[in-house]
Structure formats: structure tokens, C-alpha cells
Amino acid sequence: MIELIKVKSSKKRGDLNKEYIKTLGAPIDGFWENVVIGTSQCYQIIYDKKLVGHFFVDKDKTLVQFYVSKEYYTNAPEIFIYIIKSNKVKDAAVSTKESEYLALCLDNQKSVEVDTYLFVDNQKISHELNSFRNTTFRLANKGDINIIKNKCDAAYDGYYEDLIENDNLFVLYEGSSLLGIGEFRIIKSNLQYGDIGVVVAEEYHRRGIGTYIINQLKEHCYNKGLEPLACCNVRNMASKSTLEKAGFITNNRVLHVIFK
């Protein structure tokens, strides 16, 4: 008998994710952890009255994490099929870092496509903004919120406010003009990694600003003794190019899986 018990405690959800990430050796991505997993619902899996694992599913019924302890892994295919046939799940997102979860997705897939590139740093390089003068790169503050919101899309209401509150958002100005922003987070599940991202104001695209900000964020990570990670959507080739120019390589993917 299989039971799925909703986890109501945010601390418990965080602890389950942290323990799961430890089994992978390296975190997937900071945005994935803080936004995708952080806003998803968690369920514990009970098999024959014993707690054997957990899974996370987002508001769109996309399975975003699945774990069964090794002691019960022979039961994992049965449990996985039960979950994807429930009304809680319609498809899945899985990274290539998650071999056991990925294998179960592939066993039950109707189609698979790459959704996100996952990057690690491969080269420390410097980048200057030769066409700009009097630029300032600094931590954002509450006074920057309105111009940031006018120039950049947010993941959810309060997104930039949360980043500023935790010293996780940087701004690049030339005079009073906002050129772009950089996001930085220490990855909670593994404090050896920092997740970084960039948004460049539309009127300043293709002028090297994104590469400059990424290099500034990389330096910030290394100064804190952190290994930088990054990601971008597979359709965002401009972002992929920016990260590669800044010395990153993409060695893993997040896949979107449609089930049979």
C-alpha cells in the first residue's frame, strides 16, 4: 500500500531537499533550489506503512524531485508509476545530475526535450566595458527597486525585494542609467557553491554588459570561497553565449519529460 502525505512545514521541506542534494554530490542550481523547489509542494512517501522517500511537485503538477531510499529502491518503479498516475502529477522536470530519478523518468517517458542548460565555471577571465564611462557596480538597495522593476521581469511578486534584503542583488549603473543587474545566492543545500545570474536592460543588449556583470559576480563568489554555478533556458542562446564568454561551460541539463 502506498500513501502520499503532504509536508506542511517549510523547514521540513528544506531539510528533505538538503538531504537529497547531498546524495547528488553537487547542487543542481540556485534558482532551481530557491524558486522551483522552494515554491513547490512536498509529499512524503509511505510504503507498507514505512516512510521510504519524498517528492516535490510544482503548481503546474510538474514533478521536480523524486527520492526513494536505497533500502527500498527495488520498489521505486512501482512507487514512481503510482505517483505519475495520480492526479498530483502530469509531467516532470529532471536534471542529468539525478541519475536514479532520471532513469525512472526515461522508463516512463513519451517524449523528452532539453529545457535548461546548467553551467559550471571553467576559466577565470577578465572583461572590461570599454564603451562605457563612470560605471558603478554595487549591491542594490531599496531605492533601486522601481527602476529595476521597470527594466527587468521578476519571477514572482517580492522577488527583487527578497534579493535586496539578503544582499543577493547587484546593480550596474552608468551615471543614473541602469545597465543591468546581477543575482547572487549562496546555495543553501551546499554552502560551497554560489549561484549567479544576470539581466541586462533591453536597450543595452549586445554591448558586453552581461559578460562584465557575470565576471563581477564570479569574482564575488571566489572572494567568498564559493564555486559559481549558473543556468539559462535552452531557447535563450544570447544568455548561453554570455555565460560562455565569461568562462562557463554547460556540462548538465534539465530535461522536460512527458509521460506515456
C-alpha positions as CSV (number, residue, x, y, z in Angstrom):
1,M,0.0,0.0,0.0
2,I,1.3,3.5,-1.0
3,E,0.3,6.7,0.8
4,L,1.3,10.2,-0.1
5,I,1.4,12.6,2.9
6,K,1.7,16.4,2.4
7,V,4.6,18.1,4.2
8,K,3.3,21.3,5.7
9,S,6.4,22.5,7.5
10,S,8.7,24.7,5.3
11,K,11.6,23.7,7.5
12,K,10.9,20.0,6.9
13,R,10.7,20.6,3.1
14,G,14.0,22.4,3.2
15,D,15.6,19.6,5.2
16,L,14.4,17.0,2.8
17,N,15.7,18.9,-0.2
18,K,19.1,19.4,1.5
19,E,19.4,15.7,2.4
20,Y,18.5,14.8,-1.2
21,I,21.1,17.2,-2.7
22,K,23.8,15.5,-0.6
23,T,23.1,12.2,-2.5
24,L,23.9,14.0,-5.8
25,G,27.4,15.3,-4.8
26,A,26.6,18.8,-6.2
27,P,23.6,21.0,-6.2
28,I,21.5,21.5,-9.3
29,D,21.2,25.2,-9.4
30,G,20.4,28.1,-7.1
31,F,17.3,29.3,-8.9
32,W,16.1,25.7,-9.1
33,E,16.6,25.3,-5.4
34,N,15.2,28.6,-4.2
35,V,12.4,29.2,-6.7
36,V,11.4,25.9,-8.3
37,I,11.8,23.6,-5.3
38,G,11.2,26.4,-2.8
39,T,7.7,27.1,-4.1
40,S,6.7,23.5,-4.8
41,Q,4.7,21.2,-2.6
42,C,6.4,18.3,-0.9
43,Y,4.9,14.9,-0.1
44,Q,6.4,12.1,1.9
45,I,6.0,8.6,0.5
46,I,4.7,5.8,2.8
47,Y,5.1,2.3,1.5
48,D,3.6,-0.6,3.5
49,K,3.3,1.8,6.5
50,K,7.0,2.8,6.3
51,L,8.5,6.1,5.3
52,V,10.6,5.4,2.2
53,G,11.1,8.8,0.5
54,H,9.6,12.0,-0.8
55,F,8.8,14.0,-3.9
56,F,8.2,17.7,-4.9
57,V,5.6,18.8,-7.4
58,D,5.0,22.4,-8.5
59,K,1.8,24.3,-9.0
60,D,1.5,23.1,-12.6
61,K,1.7,19.5,-11.5
62,T,5.2,19.1,-12.7
63,L,7.3,16.6,-10.7
64,V,10.5,18.4,-9.9
65,Q,12.2,16.0,-7.4
66,F,11.8,12.3,-6.5
67,Y,13.7,10.3,-4.0
68,V,13.3,6.8,-2.5
69,S,15.9,5.5,0.0
70,K,18.3,2.8,-1.3
71,E,16.8,0.3,1.1
72,Y,13.5,0.5,-0.9
73,Y,14.8,1.3,-4.3
74,T,13.6,-2.0,-5.7
75,N,10.1,-0.6,-5.0
76,A,10.9,2.7,-6.7
77,P,9.5,1.8,-10.2
78,E,6.2,0.8,-8.6
79,I,6.1,4.0,-6.4
80,F,7.0,6.2,-9.3
81,I,4.3,4.8,-11.6
82,Y,1.8,5.2,-8.8
83,I,2.7,8.9,-8.4
84,I,2.7,9.8,-12.1
85,K,-0.7,8.1,-12.5
86,S,-2.1,10.1,-9.5
87,N,-3.8,13.4,-10.1
88,K,-0.9,15.2,-8.5
89,V,1.5,14.9,-11.5
90,K,1.2,15.3,-15.2
91,D,4.9,15.7,-16.4
92,A,8.4,16.0,-14.9
93,A,11.5,18.2,-14.9
94,V,14.7,16.3,-14.1
95,S,18.4,17.2,-14.3
96,T,21.1,15.0,-15.7
97,K,22.7,15.2,-12.3
98,E,19.9,13.0,-10.9
99,S,20.7,9.6,-12.3
100,E,18.2,7.5,-10.4
101,Y,15.3,9.9,-10.8
102,L,16.3,10.4,-14.5
103,A,16.3,6.6,-15.1
104,L,12.7,6.3,-13.8
105,C,11.6,9.3,-16.0
106,L,13.2,7.7,-19.1
107,D,11.5,4.3,-18.3
108,N,8.1,6.0,-18.4
109,Q,8.6,8.8,-21.0
110,K,6.6,9.5,-24.1
111,S,8.9,12.4,-25.1
112,V,11.9,14.2,-23.7
113,E,13.3,17.6,-24.5
114,V,16.1,19.8,-23.1
115,D,14.7,22.7,-21.1
116,T,17.6,24.3,-19.3
117,Y,21.4,24.4,-19.6
118,L,23.4,24.1,-16.3
119,F,26.8,25.7,-16.2
120,V,30.0,25.4,-14.1
121,D,33.0,27.8,-14.3
122,N,35.8,26.5,-16.4
123,Q,38.0,29.6,-16.8
124,K,38.8,32.8,-14.9
125,I,38.8,35.6,-17.3
126,S,38.6,39.4,-17.1
127,H,36.2,41.6,-19.1
128,E,36.2,45.4,-19.4
129,L,33.4,47.8,-20.5
130,N,35.4,49.9,-23.0
131,S,32.4,51.8,-24.4
132,F,31.1,53.0,-21.0
133,R,32.5,55.6,-18.6
134,N,31.7,56.2,-14.9
135,T,30.2,52.8,-14.3
136,T,29.3,51.7,-10.8
137,F,28.8,48.1,-9.8
138,R,27.4,47.7,-6.3
139,L,24.9,46.0,-4.1
140,A,21.3,47.1,-4.8
141,N,19.2,48.9,-2.2
142,K,15.5,49.7,-1.8
143,G,16.0,52.9,-3.7
144,D,16.8,50.9,-6.8
145,I,13.5,48.8,-6.8
146,N,11.4,51.0,-9.1
147,I,14.0,51.3,-11.8
148,I,14.8,47.6,-11.6
149,K,11.1,46.6,-11.9
150,N,10.8,48.9,-14.9
151,K,13.8,47.3,-16.6
152,C,13.6,43.6,-15.6
153,D,11.0,40.9,-15.2
154,A,10.6,39.3,-11.8
155,A,10.0,35.6,-11.1
156,Y,7.2,36.5,-8.6
157,D,6.0,39.5,-6.5
158,G,8.5,40.4,-3.9
159,Y,11.4,38.6,-5.8
160,Y,13.7,41.6,-6.0
161,E,12.8,42.8,-2.5
162,D,13.8,39.4,-1.1
163,L,17.1,39.5,-3.0
164,I,17.9,43.0,-1.7
165,E,17.0,42.1,1.8
166,N,19.6,39.3,1.7
167,D,22.3,41.2,-0.1
168,N,21.8,39.0,-3.2
169,L,21.3,41.6,-5.8
170,F,23.8,43.9,-7.6
171,V,23.2,46.8,-10.0
172,L,25.4,48.2,-12.7
173,Y,24.9,51.9,-13.5
174,E,26.4,54.4,-15.8
175,G,25.5,57.7,-14.1
176,S,21.8,57.4,-13.4
177,S,21.1,54.8,-16.1
178,L,20.7,51.2,-15.0
179,L,22.6,49.0,-17.5
180,G,21.8,45.6,-15.8
181,I,21.5,43.6,-12.6
182,G,23.3,40.6,-11.2
183,E,21.9,38.0,-8.9
184,F,23.9,36.0,-6.4
185,R,22.9,33.4,-3.8
186,I,24.8,31.0,-1.6
187,I,23.2,27.6,-2.3
188,K,21.5,26.5,0.9
189,S,21.9,22.8,0.4
190,N,25.7,23.1,-0.1
191,L,27.4,26.2,1.2
192,Q,30.4,25.6,-1.1
193,Y,28.5,26.9,-4.1
194,G,27.2,30.3,-5.3
195,D,24.5,30.7,-7.9
196,I,24.7,33.7,-10.2
197,G,22.5,35.2,-12.9
198,V,22.3,38.4,-15.0
199,V,19.6,40.6,-16.6
200,V,20.7,43.4,-19.0
201,A,18.4,46.3,-19.8
202,E,17.0,45.8,-23.3
203,E,18.5,48.9,-24.8
204,Y,22.0,47.8,-23.7
205,H,21.9,44.3,-25.2
206,R,24.9,43.1,-27.2
207,R,27.4,45.5,-25.7
208,G,29.3,43.2,-23.4
209,I,27.4,44.2,-20.3
210,G,26.2,40.7,-19.4
211,T,29.6,39.3,-19.6
212,Y,31.0,42.1,-17.5
213,I,28.4,41.5,-14.8
214,I,28.9,37.7,-14.8
215,N,32.6,38.2,-14.3
216,Q,32.0,40.6,-11.4
217,L,29.7,38.0,-9.8
218,K,32.2,35.2,-10.4
219,E,34.8,37.3,-8.6
220,H,32.4,37.9,-5.7
221,C,31.9,34.1,-5.4
222,Y,35.6,33.4,-5.4
223,N,36.2,36.1,-2.8
224,K,33.8,34.3,-0.6
225,G,35.4,30.9,-1.2
226,L,32.5,29.7,-3.3
227,E,32.3,27.8,-6.6
228,P,30.0,29.7,-9.1
229,L,27.1,28.0,-10.9
230,A,24.7,29.3,-13.4
231,C,21.8,28.3,-15.7
232,C,19.8,29.5,-18.7
233,N,16.8,28.4,-20.7
234,V,17.7,26.3,-23.7
235,R,16.0,28.9,-26.0
236,N,18.0,31.8,-24.6
237,M,21.1,31.5,-26.8
238,A,22.1,35.1,-26.0
239,S,22.4,34.2,-22.3
240,K,24.3,30.9,-23.2
241,S,26.7,32.9,-25.3
242,T,27.2,35.5,-22.5
243,L,28.0,32.8,-19.9
244,E,30.4,31.0,-22.3
245,K,32.2,34.3,-23.0
246,A,32.6,34.7,-19.2
247,G,34.3,31.3,-19.0
248,F,31.4,28.9,-18.1
249,I,30.7,25.6,-19.7
250,T,27.5,23.7,-19.8
251,N,28.0,20.1,-18.6
252,N,24.5,19.2,-17.5
253,R,20.9,19.8,-18.5
254,V,17.4,20.0,-17.0
255,L,15.0,17.9,-19.1
256,H,11.3,18.2,-19.6
257,V,9.6,14.8,-19.6
258,I,6.2,14.0,-20.9
259,F,4.9,10.6,-19.6
260,K,3.1,7.9,-21.5
